[in-house]
């Protein structure tokens, strides 16, 4: 099912198109090796030709989206990030249907759905109830049930022995991005975030006014964020916009506006 979302936030229109079937609602012959240790040397990265990993796909699937009246904000992720919560699984009813990133769901592949992690993020799933673990690749969105943090494929659910029960308390750990477990120092230090969010706190015809506002907000926010001046044109005349940058999601930008009492400031997504 093709779902199109468009919304207006603080004078800025953000739009995105998503494919939602999966667990709201890959491919076969993947080479995986999994077990209960922290040694991932037996895992073979997914061949790039069998995985949707384009910039266009990431841009679309990293934008905010709405399900059943609730907004979700895909956001920054780092190797080593952890989450605790409930895992569920999905299988026959969704087999061969489209996932959120446009692949075909294969319940026999080692994949999973997550509400906010970037597509093709590799995560280790530890079943905290029995000590079993496995490694999966995120290629879908969900599960859209309160308290649940990941929806495993049928095969992945078997790997951590939770099929019969249906759910399990788990810890998930980010291992890498682009369908690959981080091995090198640069890979382990990678931060995956396709979307960039800014808060516009002023716009001035004169550069001097923009500089004053820039210094004002630098004194307010300290080292948490960066204030920049973006020059451009408005009504066929030069204009200097003052943007605060460094937000990992639109939700964080909204919180920033609320805390500073600048509800009229615009949020820009790029």
C-alpha positions as CSV (number, residue, x, y, z in Angstrom):
1,X,0.0,0.0,0.0
2,X,1.4,3.4,-1.0
3,X,1.2,6.0,1.7
4,X,1.9,9.6,1.1
5,X,2.4,12.0,3.9
6,X,2.6,15.8,3.7
7,X,2.5,18.1,6.6
8,X,3.0,21.7,7.6
9,X,5.1,22.5,10.6
10,X,5.9,26.1,11.6
11,X,5.5,27.4,8.0
12,X,7.7,24.7,6.4
13,X,6.2,22.0,4.3
14,X,7.8,18.6,4.6
15,X,6.6,15.7,2.4
16,X,7.6,12.1,1.9
17,X,6.4,8.9,0.3
18,X,6.6,5.6,2.1
19,X,5.8,2.0,1.3
20,X,4.0,0.5,4.3
21,X,3.1,-3.1,4.2
22,X,5.4,-5.1,6.4
23,X,4.4,-5.0,10.0
24,X,1.9,-2.3,9.7
25,X,1.3,-3.7,7.2
26,X,14.6,-9.3,1.2
27,X,15.0,-11.2,-0.7
28,X,16.0,-14.9,-0.6
29,X,19.4,-16.5,-0.6
30,X,21.0,-14.1,1.8
31,X,24.2,-15.3,3.4
32,X,24.0,-15.1,7.1
33,X,25.7,-16.7,10.0
34,X,24.4,-16.1,13.5
35,X,24.8,-17.3,17.1
36,X,25.1,-16.3,20.7
37,X,28.6,-14.8,20.7
38,X,30.0,-11.4,20.0
39,X,32.1,-12.7,17.1
40,X,30.6,-11.6,13.9
41,X,33.4,-12.8,11.6
42,X,31.1,-15.5,10.2
43,X,28.6,-12.9,9.0
44,X,28.8,-12.1,5.3
45,X,27.7,-8.6,4.3
46,X,24.7,-8.5,1.9
47,X,25.7,-8.1,-1.7
48,X,24.9,-4.5,-2.7
49,X,23.0,-5.6,-5.8
50,X,20.5,-7.4,-3.6
51,X,19.9,-4.6,-1.2
52,X,18.1,-1.3,-1.8
53,X,20.6,1.3,-0.4
54,X,20.2,4.4,-2.6
55,X,20.4,8.0,-1.4
56,X,16.8,8.5,-2.6
57,X,15.5,5.6,-0.6
58,X,17.3,6.8,2.6
59,X,16.0,10.4,2.1
60,X,12.4,9.2,1.8
61,X,12.5,6.7,4.7
62,X,14.3,9.1,7.1
63,X,11.6,11.7,6.9
64,X,8.9,12.0,9.6
65,X,5.8,9.9,8.9
66,X,2.4,9.4,10.4
67,X,0.6,6.1,11.3
68,X,-2.8,6.1,12.9
69,X,-2.6,9.7,13.9
70,X,0.9,9.5,15.5
71,X,4.0,11.0,14.1
72,X,7.3,9.1,14.0
73,X,10.7,10.7,13.6
74,X,13.5,8.6,12.1
75,X,16.7,10.0,13.5
76,X,20.4,9.8,14.1
77,X,22.0,6.5,15.0
78,X,25.5,5.5,16.1
79,X,27.3,2.2,16.3
80,X,26.9,0.9,19.8
81,X,23.5,2.5,20.5
82,X,21.2,0.3,22.6
83,X,17.5,0.0,23.2
84,X,15.5,-2.2,25.5
85,X,11.9,-3.2,24.9
86,X,9.6,-5.8,23.5
87,X,10.2,-7.7,20.2
88,X,7.5,-9.2,18.1
89,X,7.6,-11.0,14.8
90,X,5.7,-11.1,11.5
91,X,5.6,-13.8,8.9
92,X,3.1,-15.5,6.4
93,X,0.6,-12.7,6.2
94,X,3.2,-10.3,4.9
95,X,5.5,-12.7,3.0
96,X,6.3,-11.4,-0.5
97,X,4.7,-8.0,0.2
98,X,6.6,-4.7,-0.1
99,X,8.7,-3.4,2.8
100,X,9.0,0.2,3.7
101,X,12.2,0.6,1.7
102,X,10.7,-1.0,-1.4
103,X,12.2,-4.5,-1.0
104,X,10.1,-7.7,-1.0
105,X,9.6,-9.1,2.5
106,X,11.0,-12.6,2.9
107,X,10.1,-14.2,6.2
108,X,13.0,-16.6,5.7
109,X,15.6,-13.7,5.6
110,X,17.3,-12.2,8.6
111,X,15.6,-8.9,8.5
112,X,13.5,-6.8,10.9
113,X,11.3,-3.6,11.1
114,X,12.1,-0.6,13.3
115,X,10.2,2.6,13.7
116,X,13.1,5.1,13.5
117,X,16.5,3.4,12.7
118,X,17.9,4.1,9.2
119,X,17.2,1.4,6.6
120,X,20.0,-1.3,6.3
121,X,21.1,-0.7,9.9
122,X,22.6,-3.9,11.3
123,X,21.5,-4.7,14.8
124,X,22.2,-7.5,17.3
125,X,19.0,-8.7,19.0
126,X,19.5,-10.2,22.5
127,X,16.5,-12.2,23.9
128,X,16.8,-11.2,27.6
129,X,14.5,-14.0,28.6
130,X,16.6,-16.9,27.3
131,X,20.1,-15.4,26.5
132,X,19.8,-16.2,22.7
133,X,20.8,-13.6,20.1
134,X,21.0,-13.0,16.4
135,X,21.9,-10.3,13.9
136,X,19.3,-8.7,11.6
137,X,19.2,-5.9,9.0
138,X,16.5,-3.2,9.2
139,X,14.5,-3.0,6.0
140,X,11.0,-2.1,7.2
141,X,9.1,0.2,9.5
142,X,7.2,-0.9,12.6
143,X,6.0,-2.3,14.9
144,X,3.4,0.3,15.5
145,X,2.4,-1.0,18.9
146,X,3.2,0.8,22.2
147,X,6.2,-0.7,23.9
148,X,7.4,-2.8,21.0
149,X,10.8,-1.7,19.5
150,X,11.4,-4.3,16.8
151,X,9.5,-6.7,14.6
152,X,11.6,-9.7,13.6
153,X,11.2,-11.9,10.5
154,X,10.0,-15.4,11.1
155,X,13.5,-16.8,10.7
156,X,15.1,-14.2,13.1
157,X,12.3,-14.9,15.6
158,X,13.2,-18.6,15.4
159,X,16.9,-17.8,16.0
160,X,16.1,-16.2,19.4
161,X,13.4,-18.8,20.2
162,X,10.4,-16.5,20.5
163,X,8.1,-17.7,17.8
164,X,5.8,-19.8,20.0
165,X,5.4,-17.0,22.6
166,X,5.1,-14.3,20.0
167,X,6.9,-11.6,21.9
168,X,10.0,-11.3,24.0
169,X,11.9,-8.7,26.1
170,X,15.0,-7.8,24.1
171,X,18.0,-5.5,23.9
172,X,19.0,-4.3,20.5
173,X,22.5,-3.0,19.7
174,X,23.5,-1.1,16.5
175,X,26.4,-2.9,14.8
176,X,26.7,-1.0,11.6
177,X,25.0,0.6,8.6
178,X,24.5,-0.1,4.9
179,X,24.0,-3.8,5.5
180,X,27.5,-4.2,7.0
181,X,28.8,-4.8,10.5
182,X,31.3,-2.1,11.4
183,X,34.9,-3.4,11.4
184,X,37.2,-0.5,10.8
185,X,37.6,2.5,13.1
186,X,35.9,4.9,10.7
187,X,33.0,2.5,10.3
188,X,32.6,2.2,14.1
189,X,32.6,6.0,14.5
190,X,30.1,6.5,11.7
191,X,26.9,8.4,12.5
192,X,24.0,7.6,10.2
193,X,21.6,10.4,9.6
194,X,20.2,11.3,6.2
195,X,17.9,14.1,7.2
196,X,19.2,17.4,8.5
197,X,17.1,19.8,10.6
198,X,17.5,23.5,11.3
199,X,15.6,26.1,13.2
200,X,15.4,29.5,11.6
201,X,15.6,32.1,14.4
202,X,15.8,35.2,12.2
203,X,16.0,36.7,8.7
204,X,17.5,40.1,7.9
205,X,18.1,42.2,4.9
206,X,21.2,43.7,6.6
207,X,24.1,41.3,7.5
208,X,24.8,43.2,10.7
209,X,21.4,42.3,12.1
210,X,22.0,38.6,11.3
211,X,25.4,38.7,13.0
212,X,23.9,40.2,16.2
213,X,21.2,37.5,16.3
214,X,23.8,34.9,15.6
215,X,25.9,36.0,18.6
216,X,22.8,36.2,20.8
217,X,21.9,32.6,20.2
218,X,25.5,31.4,20.4
219,X,25.5,32.8,24.0
220,X,22.2,31.1,24.8
221,X,22.8,27.6,23.4
222,X,26.5,27.3,24.3
223,X,28.2,24.3,22.6
224,X,25.1,22.2,22.1
225,X,24.3,23.4,18.6
226,X,25.8,25.6,15.9
227,X,24.5,28.9,14.6
228,X,25.1,29.8,11.0
229,X,24.1,32.5,8.6
230,X,22.6,31.4,5.3
231,X,22.5,34.0,2.5
232,X,19.9,33.9,-0.2
233,X,17.2,35.8,-1.9
234,X,13.6,36.7,-0.9
235,X,11.3,38.8,-3.0
236,X,14.2,39.3,-5.5
237,X,16.3,40.9,-2.8
238,X,19.2,39.5,-0.7
239,X,18.4,38.2,2.7
240,X,20.5,36.7,5.6
241,X,18.8,33.9,7.5
242,X,20.1,32.8,10.9
243,X,19.8,29.0,11.4
244,X,20.5,26.9,14.4
245,X,21.9,23.5,13.3
246,X,22.8,20.2,14.8
247,X,19.3,18.7,15.4
248,X,19.1,14.9,15.0
249,X,15.4,14.9,14.3
250,X,12.4,17.2,13.8
251,X,11.2,16.2,17.3
252,X,14.5,17.5,18.8
253,X,14.1,20.8,16.9
254,X,10.5,21.2,18.2
255,X,11.7,20.6,21.7
256,X,14.4,23.3,21.2
257,X,11.8,25.8,20.1
258,X,9.6,25.0,23.1
259,X,12.3,25.3,25.6
260,X,13.4,28.7,24.2
261,X,9.9,30.0,23.8
262,X,10.3,30.7,20.1
263,X,7.2,28.9,18.8
264,X,7.1,31.1,15.7
265,X,10.5,29.9,14.5
266,X,10.5,27.8,11.4
267,X,11.9,24.3,11.2
268,X,13.7,23.5,7.9
269,X,14.4,19.9,6.8
270,X,17.1,19.2,4.1
